């Protein structure tokens, strides 16, 4: 998504620009020539990455060969630091390396900044605090703002969405966003549904809608729903409409927390991973929060229910607190509006493209 927005903006500035990419449909639609399809490369945790290691090694070798044969003017790395920083080391300054969407060095593994200092020519960041962090370490960094500000908008009114899904727009709605990876949905959705059962007992009129991502099979969601014995509608590819219609949201940690904040909709964060992955990552975490909305705000705005804290009873308690108290809901709404303002202004992809092209013009 981020790479496709940047590609579109780069080609608007320079229609003759040729962009070859590792990606999928969004990048292809933006005008990039896809030489390796990224589908199937998503990983969750150390052990999942280990299983796919041969594919990552093959991909790195393919990219290095392409660089050697085609001699591009620059390479732009987007997010995915576990792979991209290793690739940057292998490129070893043979051409300018630009990084868009910074690794979360402020959250864990601060040592990665040394790699960035050595191998990255230009860093283009989404958050203002990242620019200041990199400047302290002597890394050339520019703040472009967050592209989600241009993307996050519901397609339908609340009434239209409710009518399409057979939901009553005059009754409370709770939306469940259990993540975009199969492993996340399998671990997080049952916990969310368990919380939903408790909420339903206390507020019988409440309705539930699950935001389904298109790349996952419907069966995964239906199996979890059947096991939970809770009625909920499933909406595919309509995340922003789910959020917009809901009075409260249970959101998997990740990009969705910022999407919910931009819409200023009250929510709580839920996240679970395998115990081994959790024990591996816990010692590396350097921030008091996991949700980007809290990190950007520099304080806890929304409640976080992570790993052992992610129990149906605790989550339901928070949902009921907000659903039963209009003042609590309004307070969350105001705080989230403040977070959205910290993400910069619309037009982030265009600013990122301008930063990159101006940088390349100076070489």
SEDRENMI-359403 format. One record per residue: residue number from 1; residue in three letters; z, x, y of N, C-alpha, C in turn. Coordinates in steps of 0.1 Angstrom, whole numbers, m for minus. Layout:
! SEDRENMI-359403
    n  res    nzz    nxx    nyy   cazz   caxx   cayy    czz    cxx    cyy
  NUM  ALA      Z      X      Y      Z      X      Y      Z      X      Y
...
! end
This chain:
! SEDRENMI-359403
    n  res    nzz    nxx    nyy   cazz   caxx   cayy    czz    cxx    cyy
    1  UNK      0      8    m12      0      0      0      0      9     13
    2  UNK      9     19     13     10     27     25     m3     36     26
    3  UNK     m7     41     15    m19     49     15    m32     42     19
    4  UNK    m32     29     15    m44     21     18    m44     18     33
    5  UNK    m33     15     39    m32     12     53    m36     24     61
    6  UNK    m32     36     57    m35     49     63    m50     51     62
    7  UNK    m56     49     50    m70     51     48    m78     43     57
    8  UNK    m75     30     58    m82     21     66    m82     25     81
    9  UNK    m70     30     85    m69     34     99    m76     47    102
   10  UNK    m76     57     92    m84     69     93    m99     66     94
   11  UNK   m104     57     86   m118     54     86   m122     46     98
   12  UNK   m113     39    104   m116     32    117   m118     42    128
   13  UNK   m110     53    128   m111     63    138   m123     72    135
   14  UNK   m127     74    123   m138     83    119   m145     77    107
   15  UNK   m155     68    110   m162     61     99   m169     71     89
   16  UNK   m172     83     93   m179     92     85   m170    100     76
   17  UNK   m157     98     78   m147    105     70   m148    101     55
   18  UNK   m148    111     46   m148    109     32   m134    111     26
   19  UNK   m129    101     19   m115    101     14   m116     99     m1
   20  UNK   m112    109     m9   m111    108    m23    m96    106    m27
   21  UNK    m93     98    m36    m79     95    m38    m75     92    m53
   22  UNK    m62     94    m55    m55     89    m67    m49     76    m63
   23  UNK    m53     65    m69    m48     52    m64    m53     41    m73
   24  UNK    m53     29    m67    m58     17    m74    m66      8    m65
   25  UNK    m64     m6    m67    m73    m15    m60    m72    m15    m45
   26  UNK    m59    m14    m40    m57    m15    m25    m65     m3    m18
   27  UNK    m63      9    m24    m70     21    m19    m85     19    m20
   28  UNK    m90     14    m31   m104     12    m33   m110      3    m22
   29  UNK   m102     m8    m20   m107    m18    m10   m106    m13      4
   30  UNK    m98     m3      6    m97      3     20   m108     13     22
   31  UNK   m116     17     12   m127     26     14   m126     39      8
   32  UNK   m115     41      0   m114     55     m7   m122     55    m20
   33  UNK   m126     67    m23   m133     69    m36   m122     73    m46
   34  UNK   m119     64    m55   m108     66    m65   m113     74    m77
   35  UNK   m108     87    m78   m112     95    m89   m102     95   m100
   36  UNK    m90     89    m98    m81     87   m109    m72     74   m106
   37  UNK    m73     65   m116    m65     52   m113    m51     54   m117
   38  UNK    m42     50   m107    m28     53   m108    m20     43   m117
   39  UNK    m27     32   m122    m21     22   m130    m15     28   m142
   40  UNK     m2     25   m145      4     30   m157     12     43   m154
   41  UNK     12     48   m142     19     60   m139     33     58   m133
   42  UNK     36     45   m130     49     42   m124     60     46   m134
   43  UNK     71     52   m129     82     56   m137     95     52   m131
   44  UNK    105     50   m140    118     46   m135    128     56   m142
   45  UNK    133     65   m135    143     74   m140    137     87   m147
   46  UNK    146     96   m150    142    109   m155    135    108   m169
   47  UNK    141    100   m178    136     99   m191    122     93   m192
   48  UNK    120     83   m184    107     76   m183     96     86   m178
   49  UNK    100     94   m168     91    105   m163     88    115   m173
   50  UNK     98    118   m181     96    128   m192     86    124   m202
   51  UNK     86    111   m205     77    105   m215     62    107   m210
   52  UNK     60    106   m197     47    106   m192     43    120   m187
   53  UNK     51    130   m190     49    143   m184     35    148   m187
   54  UNK     29    147   m200     16    152   m202      5    146   m193
   55  UNK      7    133   m190     m2    126   m180     m1    132   m166
   56  UNK     11    135   m162     13    141   m149      7    155   m148
   57  UNK      9    163   m159      3    176   m159    m12    176   m158
   58  UNK    m18    167   m166    m32    165   m166    m37    161   m152
   59  UNK    m30    152   m146    m34    147   m133    m33    159   m122
   60  UNK    m23    166   m123    m21    178   m114    m33    188   m115
   61  UNK    m36    191   m128    m47    200   m130    m61    194   m126
   62  UNK    m62    181   m127    m75    175   m122    m76    176   m107
   63  UNK    m65    173   m100    m65    174    m85    m68    188    m81
   64  UNK    m62    198    m87    m64    212    m83    m78    216    m86
   65  UNK    m84    211    m97    m98    214   m100   m107    208    m89
   66  UNK   m104    196    m85   m112    189    m75   m111    196    m62
   67  UNK    m99    201    m58    m98    208    m46   m107    221    m46
   68  UNK   m106    228    m58   m114    240    m59   m129    238    m58
   69  UNK   m134    227    m64   m148    224    m64   m153    218    m51
   70  UNK   m145    209    m45   m150    201    m34   m145    207    m20
   71  UNK   m135    215    m20   m130    222     m8   m128    212      3
   72  UNK   m119    202      2   m116    193     12   m110    199     24
   73  UNK   m110    193     36   m104    198     48    m89    197     48
   74  UNK    m84    188     40    m69    186     39    m66    177     28
   75  UNK    m53    177     24    m48    168     14    m36    161     20
   76  UNK    m35    148     17    m24    139     22    m16    135     10
   77  UNK     m4    139      9      5    134     m1     12    122      4
   78  UNK     14    112     m5     20     99     m1     32     97    m10
   79  UNK     44     98     m5     56     94    m13     57    102    m26
   80  UNK     63     97    m36     63    102    m50     66    117    m51
   81  UNK     77    121    m46     81    135    m44     81    143    m57
   82  UNK     86    137    m67     87    144    m80     74    150    m84
   83  UNK     63    144    m82     50    149    m85     44    157    m73
   84  UNK     45    151    m61     37    156    m50     43    170    m45
   85  UNK     56    172    m46     61    185    m41     57    196    m51
   86  UNK     56    193    m64     51    203    m73     37    206    m71
   87  UNK     29    195    m68     15    197    m64     13    206    m52
   88  UNK     22    204    m42     21    212    m30     24    226    m33
   89  UNK     33    229    m42     36    243    m46     24    249    m52
   90  UNK     17    242    m61      5    247    m68     m7    249    m58
   91  UNK     m8    241    m48    m18    243    m38    m16    255    m30
   92  UNK     m3    258    m27      2    270    m21     m6    274     m8
   93  UNK     m7    264      1    m13    267     14    m28    271     13
   94  UNK    m35    267      2    m49    270      2    m56    261     12
   95  UNK    m50    250     16    m56    241     26    m44    233     32
   96  UNK    m46    227     44    m35    220     51    m30    209     42
   97  UNK    m16    208     40    m10    197     32     m2    189     42
   98  UNK     m5    176     42      2    166     51      9    157     42
   99  UNK     22    154     46     30    145     37     33    132     45
  100  UNK     29    121     40     31    108     46     41    100     37
  101  UNK     51     94     43     62     88     36     71     98     30
  102  UNK     81    103     37     89    114     33     97    112     21
  103  UNK     99    122     13    109    122      2    123    119      8
  104  UNK    131    112      1    144    108      7    154    120      6
  105  UNK    151    131     13    159    143     12    173    140     18
  106  UNK    174    130     27    187    127     33    196    120     24
  107  UNK    190    115     13    198    107      3    203    115     m8
  108  UNK    194    124    m13    198    132    m25    189    145    m25
  109  UNK    193    155    m33    186    167    m35    181    173    m22
  110  UNK    190    176    m13    187    182      1    179    195     m1
  111  UNK    180    201    m12    173    214    m14    158    213    m13
  112  UNK    153    200    m15    138    199    m14    133    202      0
  113  UNK    141    202     10    137    206     23    131    220     24
  114  UNK    137    229     16    132    242     15    117    243     10
  115  UNK    114    234      0    100    233     m5     91    228      6
  116  UNK     96    218     13     88    212     24     86    222     35
  117  UNK     96    229     39     94    240     49     83    250     45
  118  UNK     83    253     32     74    264     28     59    259     25
  119  UNK     58    246     20     45    242     16     38    231     23
  120  UNK     46    224     32     40    212     39     36    216     53
  121  UNK     24    213     57     19    217     71     24    207     81
  122  UNK     24    194     77     28    184     87     34    172     79
  123  UNK     46    167     85     53    156     79     51    144     88
  124  UNK     47    133     83     46    120     91     56    110     85
  125  UNK     66    106     92     77     99     87     77     84     92
  126  UNK     84     76     84     85     62     87     98     58     95
  127  UNK    108     67     95    120     64    102    124     74    112
  128  UNK    129     70    124    131     79    135    141     90    131
  129  UNK    152     86    123    162     96    119    156    107    111
  130  UNK    145    104    103    139    115     95    133    126    104
  131  UNK    127    122    115    121    131    124    131    141    129
  132  UNK    143    136    133    154    144    138    159    154    127
  133  UNK    160    149    115    165    157    104    156    169    102
  134  UNK    142    166    101    133    176     98    132    187    110
  135  UNK    133    182    122    133    191    133    144    201    133
  136  UNK    156    196    128    167    206    126    164    217    116
  137  UNK    156    214    107    152    224     97    139    231    100
  138  UNK    134    229    112    121    236    116    109    231    110
  139  UNK    109    218    105     97    212     99     90    204    109
  140  UNK     76    206    110     68    198    120     67    184    115
  141  UNK     74    175    122     75    161    118     72    152    129
  142  UNK     65    141    127     62    131    137     66    117    131
  143  UNK     71    109    140     75     95    136     64     85    139
  144  UNK     59     78    129     48     69    131     53     54    131
  145  UNK     66     52    126     70     38    124     67     33    110
  146  UNK     72     21    107     70     16     94     59      6     93
  147  UNK     49      9     83     38      0     82     41    m15     77
  148  UNK     53    m16     72     57    m30     67     57    m40     79
  149  UNK     59    m35     91     60    m44    103     47    m51    105
  150  UNK     36    m45    100     23    m52    102     19    m60     90
  151  UNK     27    m58     79     23    m65     66     31    m77     63
  152  UNK     44    m76     66     54    m86     62     52    m99     70
  153  UNK     46   m109     64     44   m122     71     41   m132     60
  154  UNK     48   m143     60     45   m154     50     32   m160     53
  155  UNK     26   m165     43     13   m172     44     14   m187     47
  156  UNK     25   m193     43     27   m207     44     40   m210     51
  157  UNK     41   m222     57     54   m227     62     63   m230     51
  158  UNK     76   m231     54     86   m234     43     82   m247     36
  159  UNK     78   m257     43     75   m270     37     63   m269     28
  160  UNK     52   m262     33     40   m260     25     44   m253     12
  161  UNK     52   m242     13     55   m235      1     63   m243     m9
  162  UNK     73   m250     m3     82   m259    m12     74   m270    m19
  163  UNK     64   m276    m11     56   m286    m17     47   m281    m29
  164  UNK     42   m269    m27     34   m263    m37     41   m259    m50
  165  UNK     54   m257    m48     63   m253    m60     72   m264    m65
  166  UNK     71   m275    m59     79   m286    m63     94   m284    m60
  167  UNK     96   m277    m49    110   m275    m44    113   m285    m32
  168  UNK    125   m289    m31    129   m298    m20    133   m289     m8
  169  UNK    126   m291      3    128   m282     14    141   m285     22
  170  UNK    147   m297     18    160   m301     25    172   m297     16
  171  UNK    170   m289      5    181   m285     m3    181   m270     m3
  172  UNK    193   m264     m5    195   m249     m5    186   m242    m15
  173  UNK    180   m231    m11    171   m223    m20    176   m209    m20
  174  UNK    177   m204    m32    180   m189    m34    168   m183    m41
  175  UNK    163   m172    m35    152   m165    m41    157   m152    m48
  176  UNK    151   m150    m59    154   m138    m67    143   m128    m67
  177  UNK    145   m116    m63    135   m105    m63    140    m94    m72
  178  UNK    136    m95    m85    142    m85    m94    135    m72    m95
  179  UNK    125    m69    m87    118    m56    m87    104    m57    m91
  180  UNK     97    m46    m91     83    m46    m94     79    m38   m107
  181  UNK     89    m32   m113     87    m25   m126     93    m33   m137
  182  UNK     87    m32   m149     92    m39   m160    106    m36   m163
  183  UNK    110    m23   m163    124    m19   m166    134    m26   m156
  184  UNK    130    m27   m144    139    m33   m134    141    m48   m137
  185  UNK    130    m55   m139    130    m69   m142    139    m72   m154
  186  UNK    137    m64   m165    145    m66   m177    160    m63   m175
  187  UNK    163    m54   m166    178    m51   m164    184    m60   m153
  188  UNK    176    m63   m143    182    m69   m131    181    m84   m131
  189  UNK    170    m90   m136    168   m104   m136    179   m112   m144
  190  UNK    183   m107   m156    194   m114   m162    207   m115   m154
  191  UNK    210   m104   m147    222   m104   m139    221   m114   m127
  192  UNK    209   m114   m121    207   m124   m110    208   m138   m115
  193  UNK    202   m141   m127    202   m154   m133    217   m158   m136
  194  UNK    224   m149   m141    238   m151   m144    246   m155   m132
  195  UNK    243   m148   m121    249   m152   m108    245   m166   m104
  196  UNK    232   m169   m106    226   m182   m103    233   m193   m110
  197  UNK    237   m191   m123    244   m202   m130    257   m205   m124
  198  UNK    264   m195   m119    278   m197   m113    276   m204   m100
  199  UNK    266   m200    m92    263   m207    m79    260   m221    m81
  200  UNK    252   m224    m92    247   m238    m95    259   m247    m98
  201  UNK    269   m241   m105    281   m249   m109    288   m254    m96
  202  UNK    289   m245    m86    296   m248    m74    288   m256    m64
  203  UNK    275   m253    m64    266   m260    m55    254   m266    m63
  204  UNK    257   m278    m69    247   m284    m78    233   m286    m72
  205  UNK    232   m287    m59    219   m290    m52    211   m278    m50
  206  UNK    216   m266    m53    209   m254    m50    197   m252    m60
  207  UNK    186   m247    m54    174   m244    m62    171   m229    m62
  208  UNK    164   m225    m73    161   m211    m74    146   m209    m76
  209  UNK    141   m198    m69    127   m194    m71    127   m179    m73
  210  UNK    119   m175    m83    117   m160    m87    104   m155    m81
  211  UNK    105   m144    m74     93   m137    m69     87   m128    m80
  212  UNK     76   m133    m86     70   m125    m97     59   m116    m91
  213  UNK     58   m103    m96     48    m94    m91     36    m96   m101
  214  UNK     24    m95    m95     12    m98   m103     10    m89   m115
  215  UNK     15    m76   m114     11    m66   m125     20    m68   m137
  216  UNK     30    m77   m137     38    m79   m149     35    m92   m155
  217  UNK     36    m93   m169     33   m105   m176     44   m116   m173
  218  UNK     39   m128   m173     47   m140   m170     58   m141   m181
  219  UNK     54   m137   m194     64   m139   m205     77   m132   m202
  220  UNK     77   m120   m195     89   m113   m192     99   m122   m185
  221  UNK     94   m129   m175    102   m137   m166    107   m150   m174
  222  UNK     97   m156   m181    100   m168   m189    111   m166   m199
  223  UNK    110   m154   m206    120   m151   m217    134   m150   m211
  224  UNK    135   m143   m199    148   m142   m193    153   m155   m188
  225  UNK    145   m164   m183    149   m177   m178    154   m185   m190
  226  UNK    146   m185   m201    150   m193   m213    164   m188   m218
  227  UNK    166   m175   m218    179   m170   m223    191   m173   m213
  228  UNK    188   m175   m200    198   m177   m191    201   m192   m190
  229  UNK    192   m201   m195    194   m215   m194    196   m220   m180
  230  UNK    187   m215   m171    188   m219   m157    174   m223   m153
  231  UNK    173   m234   m145    160   m239   m140    157   m231   m128
  232  UNK    144   m225   m128    140   m218   m116    124   m218   m116
  233  UNK    119   m219   m104    104   m219   m103    100   m204   m102
  234  UNK     88   m201   m107     83   m187   m106     71   m187    m97
  235  UNK     71   m179    m86     60   m178    m77     54   m164    m78
  236  UNK     41   m164    m81     34   m151    m83     27   m146    m70
  237  UNK     30   m134    m66     23   m128    m55     26   m135    m42
  238  UNK     38   m141    m41     42   m148    m28     56   m144    m24
  239  UNK     58   m131    m24     72   m126    m21     76   m130     m7
  240  UNK     68   m128      3     72   m131     16     74   m146     18
  241  UNK     67   m155     11     69   m169     12     82   m173      5
  242  UNK     85   m166     m6     98   m168    m13    110   m165     m3
  243  UNK    109   m153      3    119   m149     12    121   m159     24
  244  UNK    109   m163     29    109   m171     41    115   m185     38
  245  UNK    113   m190     26    118   m203     23    133   m203     19
  246  UNK    138   m192     15    152   m191     10    163   m191     20
  247  UNK    174   m197     17    186   m196     25    194   m184     22
  248  UNK    192   m178     10    199   m166      6    190   m159     m5
  249  UNK    190   m146     m5    181   m138    m14    189   m128    m22
  250  UNK    186   m126    m35    191   m115    m42    180   m106    m45
  251  UNK    181    m93    m40    170    m84    m38    172    m71    m45
  252  UNK    163    m67    m54    163    m54    m60    162    m43    m49
  253  UNK    170    m33    m51    170    m22    m41    156    m16    m41
  254  UNK    152    m12    m29    138     m6    m27    132    m12    m15
  255  UNK    118    m11    m15    111    m16     m3    114    m30      0
  256  UNK    117    m39    m10    120    m53     m7    132    m55      2
  257  UNK    141    m46      3    152    m48     12    148    m47     26
  258  UNK    138    m38     29    133    m37     43    124    m49     46
  259  UNK    116    m54     36    108    m66     38    117    m78     41
  260  UNK    128    m79     34    137    m90     37    144    m89     51
  261  UNK    147    m76     55    153    m74     68    143    m77     79
  262  UNK    130    m74     77    120    m77     87    119    m92     90
  263  UNK    120   m100     79    120   m114     80    134   m120     85
  264  UNK    144   m111     85    158   m114     90    164   m125     81
  265  UNK    162   m124     68    167   m135     59    180   m129     52
  266  UNK    191   m136     52    203   m132     46    201   m128     31
  267  UNK    207   m117     27    205   m113     13    216   m103      8
  268  UNK    216   m101     m5    225    m90    m11    216    m82    m20
  269  UNK    220    m69    m22    212    m60    m29    218    m59    m43
  270  UNK    209    m59    m53    213    m57    m67    205    m46    m74
  271  UNK    212    m37    m81    204    m27    m88    212    m22   m100
  272  UNK    204    m20   m111    209    m15   m124    199     m6   m130
  273  UNK    203      5   m136    194     14   m143    201     17   m156
  274  UNK    194     25   m165    200     29   m177    212     38   m174
  275  UNK    223     38   m182    235     45   m180    232     60   m179
  276  UNK    223     65   m187    220     80   m186    214     83   m173
  277  UNK    204     75   m169    198     78   m156    208     77   m144
  278  UNK    217     67   m145    227     65   m135    236     78   m134
  279  UNK    240     82   m146    249     94   m146    242    107   m141
  280  UNK    229    108   m143    221    119   m139    220    119   m123
  281  UNK    218    107   m118    215    106   m103    227    106    m95
  282  UNK    238    101   m100    250     98    m92    255    111    m85
  283  UNK    256    123    m92    261    135    m85    252    139    m74
  284  UNK    239    135    m73    230    140    m63    230    131    m51
  285  UNK    236    120    m51    235    110    m40    245    115    m29
  286  UNK    239    116    m16    247    121     m5    249    110      6
  287  UNK    245     98      4    247     87     14    256     77      8
  288  UNK    263     70     17    273     60     13    266     47      9
  289  UNK    253     45     11    246     32      8    234     35      0
  290  UNK    229     25     m7    216     27    m15    205     19     m8
  291  UNK    208      8     m1    198     m1      5    193      6     18
  292  UNK    180      6     20    174     12     32    179      5     44
  293  UNK    181     m8     43    185    m16     55    199    m11     60
  294  UNK    208     m7     51    221     m2     55    220     12     60
  295  UNK    211     20     54    209     34     58    203     35     72
  296  UNK    193     26     74    187     26     88    197     22     98
  297  UNK    205     12     95    215      7    104    227     17    106
  298  UNK    229     25     97    240     34     97    253     28     94
  299  UNK    253     16     88    265      9     85    262     m2     74
  300  UNK    272     m8     68    269    m18     58    267    m31     65
  301  UNK    255    m36     64    251    m50     69    251    m59     57
  302  UNK    244    m55     46    243    m64     35    252    m58     23
  303  UNK    257    m66     15    265    m62      3    256    m56     m7
  304  UNK    261    m45    m14    253    m38    m24    261    m40    m37
  305  UNK    254    m44    m48    260    m46    m61    252    m36    m70
  306  UNK    258    m24    m72    250    m14    m79    257    m11    m93
  307  UNK    249    m10   m103    254     m6   m117    266    m14   m121
  308  UNK    278     m8   m122    289    m15   m127    294    m26   m118
  309  UNK    291    m25   m105    295    m36    m96    285    m48    m97
  310  UNK    274    m46   m103    264    m56   m104    267    m66   m115
  311  UNK    277    m75   m113    281    m85   m123    278    m99   m117
  312  UNK    275   m108   m125    272   m122   m120    283   m127   m111
  313  UNK    296   m125   m115    307   m131   m108    307   m125    m93
  314  UNK    306   m112    m92    307   m106    m79    295   m111    m70
  315  UNK    283   m111    m76    271   m114    m68    272   m129    m64
  316  UNK    276   m137    m73    277   m152    m70    287   m154    m59
  317  UNK    298   m147    m59    308   m148    m48    302   m146    m34
  318  UNK    294   m135    m33    287   m132    m20    277   m143    m17
  319  UNK    269   m147    m26    259   m158    m24    266   m171    m19
  320  UNK    277   m174    m25    284   m187    m21    290   m185     m8
  321  UNK    295   m173     m5    301   m171      9    291   m174     20
  322  UNK    279   m169     18    269   m171     28    263   m185     28
  323  UNK    261   m190     16    255   m204     15    264   m215     21
  324  UNK    277   m212     19    287   m222     24    291   m221     38
  325  UNK    287   m210     45    292   m207     58    280   m204     67
  326  UNK    276   m214     75    265   m212     84    267   m200     94
  327  UNK    280   m198     98    283   m187    108    280   m174    101
  328  UNK    284   m172     88    281   m160     81    266   m157     79
  329  UNK    259   m168     77    244   m167     75    238   m162     89
  330  UNK    243   m169    100    237   m165    113    241   m151    117
  331  UNK    253   m147    113    257   m133    117    248   m123    109
  332  UNK    245   m125     96    236   m117     89    222   m116     95
  333  UNK    218   m128     99    204   m129    105    203   m121    118
  334  UNK    213   m121    126    213   m113    139    214    m98    136
  335  UNK    222    m94    126    223    m80    123    209    m75    117
  336  UNK    203    m83    110    190    m79    104    179    m78    114
  337  UNK    180    m86    124    170    m85    135    172    m72    142
  338  UNK    184    m67    143    187    m54    149    181    m43    141
  339  UNK    181    m44    127    176    m34    119    161    m33    120
  340  UNK    154    m45    121    140    m46    122    135    m38    135
  341  UNK    143    m40    145    140    m33    158    140    m18    157
  342  UNK    148    m13    147    149      2    146    138      8    138
  343  UNK    129      0    133    118      5    125    106      8    133
  344  UNK    107      7    146     96     11    155     88     m2    159
  345  UNK     75      0    163     67    m11    167     55    m12    157
  346  UNK     48    m23    158     37    m25    149     26    m15    152
  347  UNK     17    m13    142      6     m3    144     10     11    138
  348  UNK     19     11    128     23     24    122     12     32    116
  349  UNK      3     25    108     m8     31    101    m17     38    111
  350  UNK    m20     31    122    m29     36    132    m23     49    139
  351  UNK    m10     48    141     m3     60    147     m3     72    138
  352  UNK     m1     69    125     m1     79    115    m15     86    114
  353  UNK    m25     78    114    m39     83    114    m42     92    126
  354  UNK    m37     87    138    m39     95    150    m32    108    149
  355  UNK    m19    108    144    m12    121    143    m19    130    134
  356  UNK    m24    125    122    m31    134    113    m44    140    118
  357  UNK    m52    131    124    m65    136    129    m63    146    141
  358  UNK    m53    143    150    m50    152    161    m45    166    155
  359  UNK    m37    165    145    m32    178    138    m44    186    133
  360  UNK    m53    179    125    m64    186    119    m74    192    130
  361  UNK    m74    185    141    m83    190    152    m78    203    158
  362  UNK    m65    206    156    m60    218    162    m61    230    153
  363  UNK    m65    228    140    m66    239    131    m79    247    132
! end
